[in-house]
Amino acid sequence: MIIKVKVRDAVINISCGNGRQTFRWLGSVIQSRIKQYGLLKNRFEDENYIVTEIRNRDNQLLNPADLLVEHAEGSNLEVIAIVASSFPVDEWEIPEMGDWLKGAHIKSKIGSQWMSEIEAWRDSLKTMKDATNRGEGHESSVLLHRAQPQTSNFIQIGFDFTESDIDSAFDLDWSVMKWDWLHPSELLKNQLGDVLKQNYASVCNLFAHYCGVGQVGQRYGLTMQEFGHFLHYLKVCNFKTSEDIVEDIFFKTGNVSGSAAGPATTSSKFNSSGRWPLMTRAHLAQAVICAALLEKEENATDAEALRSFFAHKIAAFWEKMTDKYLFYSSTDPVVKKSTFEYYPLLKQVFLSHAATDSKYGPRLTVSAFLRLLEEASLAEPEQETIVVGCFLIDAQLRPAPAWELEHLVFTEFMEALARVATKTIENHKEVQFTDAKRIRMAFNFVSELNDEGNRAHK
C-alpha cells in the first residue's frame, strides 16, 4: 500500500506494506521523512517539524489509533499532515497538545504513564516550592530553579513498545536487510526471520538502551564502542582483548540498504556523513544473528542457535540491567522522566569530555569522568577511589577484574552519574531529597557545564 501524504505544498509517498500500521505510526514516519529529504528546507526557515494532526482528503480528523488500511481505497490512501516547528508549553514547560496529539499519545498506554510521571514530578517539587513561598532563604530558590524541568523538542525512544510498534519495526527493518555476509538459503533466511520476529522486542529495547533519546534529524545509532560493550557484557568476546571480533561483526553485517525509521526510532544510514560509523536497528538485528552463530553449539541449527542466544545470553543481559540499572529498577517515575528530559543536554556534555575515535566513536575515560564531576561540584579529588571502585564498576554490572573496561559509553555514563548523585548530594536544611531528586539535580548541574563551556569559548 502507498500512502500519499500532503505536507503544506510538498507531497511524500510512503510505502506501508499491508497497511496494518496506525496513523500514530504514520506521524512518526512523516517527521523522519521531512528531515531526511529536506522537503521543506527551501520553503521554510525551520527544518524540524512535529506532526500535530493527520486528516483525510475531506479535511476530517483521523483517529490516530485507526489502521491505515481501514481508510484506504484499494491500495492507495491520500492524507494531509498538519505540521508545526514548535508548540506552546505551560508554566511547567510541558508541551500543550492538541486533540490529535492527545489521541495519539496521551490516551495511549505510553501517554497515560507519561501523564502520571508528570503529576508525580509536580508533587515532588511541592516541598521546595513551599519552602520558597515561606521565604526560607535564597538557597531554596536556587535549588528550586535548578530542579525545574528542562524540556526540549526531542523524540522519546523505546522502552514502551506496543505489539503493533514491534511488528511494524520488524517489517520495516526486515525489508532493508542484506544477507551478503551469510548467503543463506531462502529456507534458512525465513527460519532466522521467524525467530528474529518473535524476539524483536529485545532488539528494539537493546537499540533504545544504547541510543536512548534522539533529536529530530540527528545521526542516530550505536557506535562500534557501544556495540563492543554490548558483546562484552554478553561474554561473546572480551572487548579489551578481542576488538577484531567486534570490528568483524560490525562491518560484515553493515550492508543495509538505506535506513528504516521505525515507529519509535530514527535510524541513520550506516557509515553516513559524520565522524564515526553508526549501527542502525536493522544492522543491530543482523549483528545479533552473527554473534549468535559464533556461539552455536555442535549439531544445533542456525535457527536454534539464534533462539538460544535470545533465550539465554540476551535474557540474562536484560535481567541484570533491569535489576541493577537505576533507570529500570527505580520505582520513582521521576528517574525515568529526568533521564528523558536531560538526555540531549547530558549527551552534549559527554561528547565535549569524551575522547573520540573515527572508527569507534566517543568514549569517556575514568580521569575525564572524575574531572567532569569536579567541574559540576559533584565530587572532590579525594573521592576518586569511591567513584572508580563503586559507581563506574556498578555501571558495568560489576564484572570480574579481567573484564573491567577502562571507558564508559553514554548509557553507562548516565548510570554512573545517577549513582554518584545518590551518594554525594546531601539534604539541604529542612528539605529532604529523595534519590530521584538527587539524580535530577545532578543531571541539571552537569547540564549547566554546556553553558560554561560556551562562555569559555567566547
N, C-alpha and C positions, 0 to 999 in steps of 0.2 A: 504494500500500500504506500502511496506517495501523498504526503501532506504538503499542500501549497500554503505557505504562511506569508501573509502580507504584513510587513512591519514598516509603518509610515509609507514611504514611497519605494521601498525595496521589497523584493519577493525572495523567499527562501524555500527551496524544495527539500523536504526531509523524508527519507525512507524509514518506515517503521515496521517492516515485516508484515505480520498478520493483523497489526493494529490493536493488539491486546493491551497496549500501554494506556496510561491515563493522561488526561490533559495536564495534570500536575507535572508528570514526566516531560511532556512536550515543552512546557515552560522552561525547564532547566536546559533542555537541548537548544532551544531558541537562543537563550542567553549565551551559551557557549558558541553557537554558530555566528552570532553577531560579532563577537570579538575575534573569532578565528579568521573570518573572512574580511573583517574591517568594512562591513557593508555600509555603515553609517558614518565612517570617519570623515568622508569628504563632504558630508551634508550637515553634520552637527559637531559642536565643539567637543562633546564627551564621546568616549569610546566604550564605556562600560554601562550596560543597561540592565534593568531588572524588569522582568515581565510581570505586570500588575493585573492584567486581565487577558483572557482569550475569548473572542466572540466569533459567531458564525457569520456567513455572508449576509444574513438578515439583521446583523448587529445585536443578536441575542446573546446574553452572557452564558457561557458554557460551564457546566458543573465540573470543577477540577478533578472530581473523583470518577467521572464518566470515562468509559473506554473510548478510544478513538474510533474503533470500528462501529460503535453504536450510532455515530453521527455521519458515517461515510456514505457516499453514493457510489456503490460499486467498489472500485479500488482506489477512489480518489476522495480527497477531502480538502476544502478550502476554508481557512480561518483567518481571523485578524488578531494580531497580537498587539496589545497596548503596552508600551514600554516607558520607563522613566529612568533618568540617570540618578535620581535620589528621591527620597520621600521624607515627609516631616517626621520628627521624633518628639516624644513627650518630654516632660521635665526630668525623667529618669534616663533620657537618651535611648529609649526603647522605640523602635520603629512603629509608627502608626499605620496599620494595614487596612486596605480596602476590603470589600466583600469577597472578591475573588481570592486574594491572598489569604484571608481568614479561612475561606473554604478549603484552600489548598494546603494550609499548614496548621492553623490554629485548631481547626476541627478534626485534624488527624491525630493519630496516636502520638506522633512526634510533637505536634503543636500543643497538645494537652500537657505533655511533660514539660515543654518549653515554658508554658504559662505558669505551671506550678513552680518551676525553678525561679521565675521572675518574682513571684509572690514570696517565695522563701527568702530570696535575697533582700527584698524590701523589708521584710520582718527582721532580717539580721542586722540591718542598719539602724533599727529603732533605738538601741541603747546609745549609740554615738550621737544620733540626732537629738535625743532627749538631753544628753549632756550638753550639747551645743546650745540648745534652746534655754537651758538653765543658766547659761553664761558661765560655764565652769572652766573658762580659760581658752587661750589661743591654741593650745595643743590639741584640744578636742576638735576644733575647726580644721586644723591641718590634717588630722587623721581622717576626718570625715571626707575632706576633699580628695585625699589620696585613695579613699575606698570607693569613690563614685565609679560607676561603670564607664568604661572607655570603649564604646561600641564603634563599629565601622561597617561599611558595606562589604561584608565577607560572605563566602559560601560556607555553610556548615557541612562538613564532610563526615559521612559514615556513622557507625555505631547504632543506628536505629533503623536499619533497613527492613522494609516490608518484603513479603514474599514476592509481590509484584516488582519491587525495585530490583531484587536479586535476579529474577527471571529476565528482566529487561537488560540488566547489566551483562548477564551471561550471553544473551543473544547478540548484543552489540559487540562484545569483545570476541566472541567466537567467530564472528563474520570477518574480523580483520587479522586473525591469527594465521601465520605462515608456518609451514612444517618442514622447511628445507633442512633443519638441523636433525630431524629424526627420520624423515622419509617413511612414515608409517603406511601400512595398507589402509584402505578405506574402512575395513572392519575394525582394525586397531584404533584408528582415529575416532571412530564412533564410540568404541568402548571407553577410551580415555575421556571423550566428551561427556558420556553418561556419568562417569564418576566425578568429573570436574563440576558438572552442573549440580549434582547432589550436594557438593561441598562448596558451592560458590559463595555462600555467606562468609565462609572463612577467608576466602580470597579478598572479598570486599572489605572485611574488617582488618585484615593484615595491611591492605593498602591504606586504609584510613588511619590505622595505628601509626604508621610511619609518615604519612603525608598530611594528616590532620586537616587543618583549615586552609583552603586556598583562596586567594583573592581572584576576582574575575579577570581572566586574560593572562594570568601569570603562568610561567613554566611550572609544571606540576608533575611530580612523580618521585620515585625512590632514587636516591643516589646509589652508586656502587658501594659506598661506605655503609649505607643503611642496609642494603641487601646483604652485604658481608656480615654485619652484626646479626641479621636475622638467621642466616645459615649457621653462624657461630652458636647462637642460642639453641638451635635445633640439634647441635652436635653433628651436623653433616660434615663440617670441617672446622679446624681451629683457624680462625681468620688471621691470627698472629703469625702462623707458620705456613698457611696454605692459601695465600692470596691468589695464586694461579688458578685454583679451583673456582673461586668466586668470579674471577675475570672470565674464565672459560664459559661458565654458565650464563653470565650476564650478557656477553657479546654473542654467544652462539644462538641464544633464544631471542635475540632482539630484533629479528626480521619481521616486524609487524607492519602491515600495510596501512599506514595512516594512524589516526588516533580515534579512540572511541570515547565519547562523552556519555557516561552512564547517568542514571537517574539521580545519583547523589555524588558524582565525582566529575572532575575535569581532568582529562589525560593529556599530557604533552607528547608530541611525536618523538619517538626515540631518537636521541642524538641530534635534536633540533638546535637551532641557534642558541648559544649560551655558553657558559664557562665549563660545564661538565655534562656528560650524558645522563639522562633520566630514564627510569623504567616506568612504563605505563602499566595500568592494571592488567591489560591483556598480556603484556610482556611478563609481568609477575606470575600470572597463571601458568604460562608455559615454562617459566623458570622453576616453578614448584614441581611441575611434571618431570623436568630434567633432574632435579635434585632427588625426587622420589626414585627414579630409575637407577641412580647411583647407589641407592640403599636397597635395591631389590635383592631378595633372598633367592637362593638357588631353587629352581623348579617353580618359582612364582611367575605368573604372567605380569605384563606391564600394568594392566588394569588393576590387578590385585596389589601390586606394589604401590600404586598411587592411592588406592583405597586405604591401605595400611598406613601410609605416610600421613594422611589426613587424620586417621583414627588414633594414631599414637603420637607421632612427633609433633604435629601441629596442635592437636588437642592438648598435649602436655604443655606446650608453649602458652596457650591461652589460659590454661588452668593456673599457671604461675603468674601470668600477667594480671588476671582478674583478682587473684588473691593478694599480690604484692603491690601492684601499682596503685597509688592513691586515686588516680583518675577513675579507675574501675572499682576499687574496693570501698571508697568513702561513701557513706550513706547520706552525706550532706550534699544536696544538689548544687550548692554554691561552688564546690570544687570543679564540677564539670562546666558549669556556666562560666566561671572565671577563666578556665582553660580556653574555651571557645572565644571569649571576648578579647583576651590578651594575646592570643596565638600570633597574629600578624606582627604585633609590636615586639614580642619576645623573639620572633624569628629574625627581625632586623638586628636586634642586639646580638643574637647568636652568630649571625653572619659577620658582623663587624668585629667580633672577638675570635672567630674560628680561623684556623689555618685552612687554606683551600688548595685543592689539587685538581688539575684539569681533567683527571680521569676519575678520581674517587669522590670529588666534591668536598664540602666543608666538614670539618671535624674539630671538636673542641678539646684541647689538651687540659690536663689537670691544672697546670700552672695558670692557663688562661681562665679557667673556671674560677679559681681562687682569686685571681685579680679582679674578675668581674664582680664577685661577691663583695670584695673590699670596696670597689667603686660604688656599689649600691648600699654600702654600710650594713651589710647582712652578715659579715664575718670578719674577724680580725686575723692577722697573720699567724698568731699562736694557735688558732683553731684548725690549722692545716691537717693535723693528724686525725681529728674528729671527722672533718669533711671527707678526706680521702678514705679513711678507714671505715666509714659508715655510709654516708649519703651516696657517694659515687658507686660504691660496690652494691648498695641496695638497688640503684638504678640499673645495674647489670644483673639483677636477680641473684646476687651473691654466688658467683661461680667459684670453682676451685682455683687456687692461686695460678696454676698454669693456664687458666682460661680467662684471667682478668685482662680486660682490654685497657689500653692507655689513652683512648679517645672516647668522647661522647658524641653520639649523633643527636639530632634535635629533640626527639621524643624522650631520650634518656636525660638530656639537659633539663627539660621541663620537670621530669620526675625528681631529679636530684635537687633542683631549685625548690620544689614544693617541700621536700623533706628538710632542707635547710631551714625553711620558713617556720616549720612546726617546732623547731628547737631553738632558734636564735631570736625570734621576735617575742618580746616579753609583754605582759599585760601593762596597760597604761593607767595608773592610779586606780580609779574605781571601775574602769572599763575592762571586762574580762573578754579576751579574744578566744574564739574557737579556733581549731586548726584550720578550718575553711577560711576564716577571716584572715588568719596569718598568711595563708597561701595567696589570697587575693592581694593583700598588702605587699607581699614580696614581689608578685608579678608587676604591681604598679611601680614599686621602687626601681626594679630592673628596667621596666619600660621607659622610665624617665631618662635612662642613660642615652636613649636616642636623641633627646633634646640637648643633652650635654655634649654629645658628640657633634651635633650640628653646630652648636655655638663654638666649639673648639676649632672647627674648620672655617669659620667666617673670618 
